[in-house]
Amino acid sequence: MEVSLDKKLSVVSSKPGVYIMKNARGKVIYVGKAGNLHKRISSYFMRPAQQDNKTRALVHKISTFETIITKTEKEALILESTLIKQYKPRYNVILKDDKRYPSLRLDINQSYPSLSIVRKINKNGSIYFGPFTSSKAVRQTLNIINKTFKLRKCKTKEFKNRSRPCLNFQIKACLAPCCLNVDKSAYNEIVKEVTQFLKGKTPELINKIKKEMAIAAEALEFEQAAALRDKMSALEKTLEKQVMVTTDFIDRDILGMAGTDESSLITLLFIRGGCLLGMQHFSFSETMSTDAELIGSFIRQYYEESPFIPKEILVSIFLEDASSLEEWLRSIKREKVTILQPKRGEKVRLIKMASLNAENRLKEQIASLADEIDLLARLQTRLKMDRIPQRIECFDNSNISGKEPVAGMVVFEKGKPKRSSYRKYRIKTVPKQDDYAYMAEVLKRRYGKGDKSKPYPDMLMVDGGKGQMNIAVSVIKDLKLDSCFEIIGIAKKDEKRGEKEDKIYKPVRVNPINFGREGDLLLFLQRIRDEAHRFAISFHRKRRGKASLHSVLDTIPSVGKKRKAILLKHFKSIKKIRAATIEELSALPGISHALAKAVKLALK
């Protein structure tokens, strides 16, 4: 193996390009880029004594590699990003999207734009502001805007269907463009002010309003001057709450970093107009990247999807590919973007602030992980397991009188939900209501595929007490997997019999397990059960909703398969069809005005 790698190394080009690392099974485990491919790849194998424990362990997993030569470093950067998206290598820095931070969207394609809270950014011409650090932060910002600016508050559907102004117009918080003939240029001026505010240009906006107030007062328009005074006062109060950290009013992001052999963390500070607006933390584990590569990969992935790119990005370490990244960022922003590693002055203080926050956050995560490991170790002891239950899978069924029966599987790894591994199951082989048969079918589908069923859990938990547990034991035994993992059942307490807590059962044991003073272990298992219950019920409601939608449409005369498909494809749900106007319905091909009326009548 080593000889093979040595031979490959000897012929690697010194030109820029991308390298692809593979393990013994031929799976891509890491993708990287380099200005000098030979120098970069050699660094993995030629200096093991200078590598940390983490890198040495990961390099041992490399069986072979491939290289792709590019003309420039920028081309290598773009190709690397494409290949990471394609292969999703285990040891690359990959920003996960399972937690999308909220942003504010301003749809400027509308005649009278409004703000809405979204978690997904689409390239549809809208302007996005954020992301905000929490739902609370974005709602507080929206609340300030709604109180200060007369931007419309109603949703687009309400805006189209409203026949008279709402309460916001009565309290002078909206111009009511839904019903009144509002001058678009005046409304667009409000949109510009909201945009300034959200971009952190509050001091400039206050100065603008102050001048307008003086002009209104000179013209003896005292009511207008008073309204401007109130707006200025509200903005000044908002500005007082913001922390001023620079005096040059430049928009910049600050990247601080902290790490151990096991994990790394990047903290991102947002500074807009000299004010610190917020902070986000991003964690990474099992990465083969150096610190510089980690920050470079983060910049590429984060700003590719970010609604806003600042003029300056401050980093704590030197980036060899800074110029390529700047050129790439410029192509997105259409303006010059600078990546700096400051050496002295105010900017070094900002880097230290970001790094300190990163270190504190990493310490909190390590402490939290230690608590979770302790909990799982205690659970192993209490349940008398032969290993720590790092991966727990829990199943639950959901149906109403046998209609639309489904099941859900949730996965907890290292004490936390792993939503990417959740699974939904529609019951296919059980013709009548039978909860035990439902469970048997689902377990066979989950674990009955041989190696394709891996990874197996350390512990399987089923909701339904002894009965469902015995079904699980029987199925797993038939699949000859009974030595692969533990099985437990969880049952709700029977208050009529005086039971005070839920019960956990193990095979061959008559009585439920007594957790004694370790009630937190039972609470942990209950949390997993509740998550499985929620997941299964939400899937069942969705299936039931689709079934009811089809049954309602089937009752409408003249709505056959084709017209039903047209309605469903366009509106997606019964709720949206019900909310649509007769004009919107009749605008669809094959839907006449009379038929649109019939649809509206049937869905009342």
N, C-alpha and C positions, 0 to 999 in steps of 0.2 A: 504493500500500500504506500509506504513512504517513498520507495523508489519511483513508483508511478507519479506521485506528487512532485518529486524532485525533477523528473523528466519534463513534466508539464510546466514547472516553474522556469526551467531553463529556456523555454521558447516563448514565454509570455512577452508581449510587446511592451515597450515603454511609453506608448502613446496613451492619450486619454480614452476612457471607456468604462464599461460596466462589467463586474464580475459576479458570477452566480455560484454560490457554494451549495453542494448537495451531500446528503448523508449516504450511508451504505445501501439504502433502499431506493436511491435515486430521487428522493424528495428534496425540493429546494428549501434550504433552511436559512439562507441569508443572501441578500442582494446588496451590493455596494457599488460605489463609483469612485473613480480616482483620476487625477490628472496624469499620473504615471502608474499604469496597471502593474508593471513588474515590481516596482518599489513597494506598492501598497500590499499586494498579495504576499510578497516575500516576508513582510513584517509579521504575518500571522505565524510563519513556520520557522523563521531564522533566529528569533530572539525569545525563546520560551522563558528564559530566566528573568526577563524584564517584564513579562506579562503578569497580570494579577491572576488570582486563583480562578475567578469566573471565566476569564478569556481562555485560559489554558484548558479548562474543562470543556468549553464549547468548541475549541479548535480540534479536540480529539474526535468530535463527532463529524468532522469534515472528511468525506471519503474521496471526493473529486470536485473539480470546479470547471466552469466555462467562462470565457471572456467574450465581450462584444466591443470592438473598437469603434469609436465615434470621432468625428472631425474635431469637435470642440468639447470643452468641459461643460458648457451649457447643454449641449446635446446629450451628454452623459447624464447630467442631472435630470433632464426630462425623461430619458429612457429608464433610469433607475426608478423614478416615481411610477412609471407605467408598469414596470415589472413587479414592484412591491404590491401594487393594487391587484395584479393578475395572480401572483403566487401566494400573497399574504404569508411570507416566511416567518417561522416561529421566533427567530432571534433578531428580527428587524424592529425598529421603532415604528409602531403602528398606532395612530391615534384612534381610539375606539369611539364609536358613535352611539353606544348604548345609553349614554347620558348626554342628550343634546341640551346645551344651555339656551335659554330663551332669548329671543331678539325681538325688536320692534320693526315691523314692515310698513313702509309708506308706499302705497301703490300709486305711482304718479301717472299710470295709464288711465286712471279714472278721471272723470270731469272734476269731481270734488274729492280729492284724496283723503283717506283717513288712516289712522294708525291701528295696527292689530298685533297681537302677541303671537309669535310663531316659534317653532323649534327646528324647522327645516328651511334652509335657504335655497331658493331656486333662482336660476338665472333667467328671470322673466321680465326684466326691465324695472322691477321695483327697487326701492332704496331700503337697505337694511341698516339698523343701528344696534350695536351690541357686539358680541353676546354679553348678557348681564349675568352676574354671578349666581343669581337665584330668582325664583318666581316672585319672591317678595320684593326684590330690588326692581325688577322690571315693572311690577304693578305700582310701586311707589312713584316711579318715574312717570308712568302713564297717568297716574292720578294728578301729579303736579301739572302736566300738560293740559289735562282736561279742565283743570281749575283756572289755568292762566291764559290759554289760547282758545279761540272760538272755532276750533276744528270740529267737524262733525263727529259724533260719538256712535251713531247707529251703525250696525253692520250693513253690508252691501244689499242683502235681501230686504232688510227693513227699509233701507234707503229707497229702493225701487218701488216698494209697495205702500209706503206711508202716504196717507191722504191728508193729514194735518200735522202741524209742528208738535213735537213732544215737549216734555217739561223742561228740557235743557234750553229750548228757545225762550220759554217763559222766564227763566231765571237768568237770561242773557249770557248763557254759556255756549251757545251755538247760533249760527246765522240761519239755520234751517234751510239749507240748499235742497233738501228733499222736497220741499213744497213751494218755497219762495224763489223768486228770480234774483239770485245772488250774483253780484258782479264777480266774474271769474278772476279778474286781475286782483281784486281786493282779497279774494279767498287764497289766491296763489301767494300773496304777500304773507298771509298767516302761515302757509306751508313753508315758506322760506325761513320765517322766524323759528318755527318748530325744528326745522333742519339745523339751524344755527345752534339752538339750545342742545339738541341731541349730539351734535359734534363737539360739544364742550366749549363753544364760542359765547358763553354767557356774558362775559365782560363786554364784548363787542356789541352784543344784542342790547345790553343795558344802556350803553352809550347811544345807540341808535334810537331807542325808545325815549331817552332823556331829551334828545334833540327834537323829536316829534312832539313831545309834551310841551316844550318851550314854544314851538311854532303854533300849536293849538291854543296855548294861553294868550299869545300875542294876537291871535285872530279872534279872541274872546269866545272861543269854543270850549267853555269851561267843563261841560259834561264829558267831552272827548278827552280833555286834558286830565280830568279826574280818573277816567278809565285807564289811561296810559300810566298815571301815577301808581295805581293799584297793581298793574301788571309789573311795573318796574320794582315795586316793593316786594312782590312775590318772588321775583327772580333774584333779588338781592338776598332774601332769606335763604333761598336755595344755595346761592353762592357761598354764604357764610358756613354752610354745613360741609362744603367741599374742602379737602385738604390741599393747600397750595404747596407743591414740592419743587417747582422750578420757576424762574422769573423770566424765561424767554418765550413762554406761551407756545412752545412747539409741541405738536402731537408726537408722542413716542411710546414704544413698548419696551419694557425692561425684562430681560430673561435672566433669572437667577437659577442656580442649580445646586443640588445636593445629592449624594449617592453613597451606597455601600456596595459590597461585592454582589449582593443579591438584587438590589433594586436601585433605581434612580428616580429623581423627581425634579421637574421643571416648574418654577413659579413664574407666572406672567403678570406683570403690573401694567395697568393701562393708565397712561397720563395723557390727558387731553386739555389743551390750552393751559398747561402748567399745573392742572389739578389731578390728583390721584383719584380716578373714578372707580377702580375696582381691581380685583386680583383673582386669578384662577390657578389651580394646581393640576399638574398632569403627571401620573405615575407610570413607570415602565419597569418591567422585570425581564430577566433572561434575554438581554440584548448583547449582541456581539460588537456593538458600536463603541468607538472611543467617545469621550465626552464631546469632542468637537463634532464628530459624525452625528452624535445624538442630537445636538442642538441644530445642526444643519438639516437633518431629517425632519425635526420638529418644525422648523421654519417653513420648509417646503410643504408639508402636509397641512399645517395650521392655516397659513395665509392663502393657500389654494382655495379654501372654503370660507375664509373670513370675509364678512361684509365690508371691512374697512382695513386698509393697510396704512400705517402711519408713515411719516417722513423719515423717522429714525427708529432703528431697532438696536438697542444696546445689549451686548452679550458679555459674559464674564471671561471667556477664553478666546484665543485667536482662532479664526476660521480660515483655512487655506483657500476654501472655495467662496469666500465672501463676495468677490467681484462677480462670479457667476450667479450667485444668489441675488445680488443687487440687480443685475441685468434681467433676471427672470422676474423679480418683483416689479421692476419698472415696466415690463411688458404687460403686466396685469393692471397696475395702477395707472399707467400712462403718465406717470410723473417719476421724478428721481426719488429713489429710496436708498438710504445709507445704513449700512450695518457697521457699528463701531464697537471696539473694545477699548473703553476709556482707561487712561492711565493715571489721571489726576483730576482733582476738582469736583464739582457738583455731581457730575455723571458717575464718578466712582462711588459716591455716597448712595446713589440710586441703585447701582449694582449690588452694593453691600446690603441694602434694604431688601432687595429681591432674594438674595442668597440666604439671608438670615431667616426670612419667611419660609424659604424652601427647606432649610435645616429643621426649623420648628415643626413644619408639617410632616416631614419624614420621621421625626422622632415620635410624633403622635401616631403615625401609621404603624411604626414598628411596635409601639406599646399596645396598640389595638390588636395587631396580629398576634402578639404574645398572649394576650387575653383569650383570643379565639383558639390558639393552639392548646392553652391550658384547659379551656372548656371541652375541646374535643378529646383531649387525653383523659379527662375525668369521666367523659361519657363512655370512652372505651373501657375504663375500669368498672364503672357502674353496670354496664351491659355485658361485662366479661367477654369482650371481643379480643381476637388475636392481633388486631392492628387498629390504628387510629382511623376513625371514619372520615377520611379526608373528602370523599365524594359520597354524598347521600342522595338517593333518588326516591321520590315519593309520588304515589299514584292516587288519583281520586276519580270516581265516576260522577256523571251528572246527567239526569233525564227527568222528565215529568210524565209519569204513567207510561213509561216505555217509549215516549215520542222523542225523536232526534237524540238517541243516546250517544254520549261522547265520553271521553276520558282525557285527563291531562296528566302529564308528568313534569315535575319541576326538579331541578338539580341544584344542590348546594355544594360548593367546593370551598374547603377551608373555612367553613362557617358562613359563607356568603352566597346569595343566589347567583347562579350563572345562567342568565336568561337566554343566552345564545344556544344553550343545550336543552331548553324546554321543548316538549313535544306535545302535539295535539293528535288525538285519535278519534276517528269516527268509527263507531261499532258497525261491523260489516256482516258478521256471521251469526248473530243471535237474533232470531225473528221476534221473540217476545221478551217482556221485561224480566230480566234475571241478572241482578247485580253481580252475583258470583261468576256467571258466565261472561259478563262484560269484562270483569277483571282478568279472567283466564285468557280471553282473546288478546287483550292488550299486552299482557305480560309475555305471551308467546310471540307477539309481533316485535316487542322490544328486545327480547333476549334470545330469540330462536333463529338468528341468522348467522350463527357461527362467529368467525372472526369479525364480520361486519358489525356485530352487536357491540364490539368493544369501543370505548372503555367500559368495563363493568364498574358498578359502584362498590364501595366498601360496605355499604349498608343499604338495603331496600326497605322502605317503609310504605305500608299500605293503610289507607284510612278505612275503618269499618270493623276494627277489633279482631277477635279470634277467628271469626268466620272467614273474612277476607285474607287474614294471615295464613290460615290453613290452605286456602286456594293457592296463594302465592308459593307456599312450601311445596305443594303438590306439583305445580307447573315447573318450578325451578328444578325439582328433583327429576322430573321426566326429561328435562333438557340437559340433565347431568351437570348442572352448574351449582349444586348444593354446597360444594366446598369452596366456591369462588367468593361468596359474600354472605354477610349476615342478613337475616330477615326479621323485621319486627312489625307489629300491628299497633295502631293507635285507635282508641275508642273514647267517645265522649263520656263524661261522668253521668251517672243516673241519679238525678237529684231525688227522685221518689224513694230510692233505696238509701238515701242519706250520704251518697258519695260526694266528696268535696273537690275532687280533681280528676282530670282525664287519666285514662289508664294506658300503660304501655305493656304489650304482651310479647313474649318470646316463645318460639316453638318448644314443645315438650314441658313447658312450665305452666302450671295450673293458675297460679295467682299472678296478678300484675306486678311489675317491678316497683319496689318501694324506693323512692328517691331521697327520702329523709330530708336532711337539711340542704341538699343540693337541688332545690326546686328550680334553679335556673336552667338545669339540664332539661327538665320537663317543659319549661317555657320555650326553650330552643326548639325542641321537637314539635311543640304545638305551633310554633311560628312556621315551621316547614309545612306542617299539615294544613294550616290556614292558607298558605300561599298556593298549595296544590288545589285546595277547595276553590279559592278565588279564580285561579287560572281555568279550571274545568268549567265553572259556572259561566265565566265570561265567554268561553268558546260555545257553550250550550246556548246561551242567549243569542249569540251571533247566528248560529245555525237555525234556531227557532225563528229569529227575525227574518231570515231569508225565506224560510218556509212560509211564514205568514204573508210576506210580501207577494210571493208567487200565488198564494191562494186568493188574496184580495184581487189581484189583477185578473185572475182566471174567471172571476165572477162578473167582470164587466163585458157586456155584449160588444161584439165587433173588435175586441182586443184578443187577437190570436197570438201565435208564437212569434211572428215577425214583429208585430207592433209592441208586444211585451218586451222583446229583445231591444228594440229601439229605445223604449222608455228606460229600461234598466241600464243600458249602456251609457245613456246621456246623464241620467240623474243619480244613478248608483244606489239609491235607497228609497224606501217608502216615505221617509220623512222629507226628503228633498222633492219627491214628486208631489207630495201633499202641499208643500210650501210654494210650488211653482204657480205662476199665473196661467190663466187660460191662453193668453197670447204666447207665453213661453212654451206651453204644451203644443199648441197648434202650429208653432213654427217648425216642429220636427216633421220629417218626411213621413207621409202616411197617416198623420194625425190631423183630422179635420177639426174645424171649430166646434162642431156638434159633439164629436167624440171627446175633445178636450173637456167640454162641459160635463160629459158623462163620467169621465175619469175623476174630475173634481168632486162631483156629487157622490161617487162611490167611496171616495177616500175621506169624506167629512168625518 
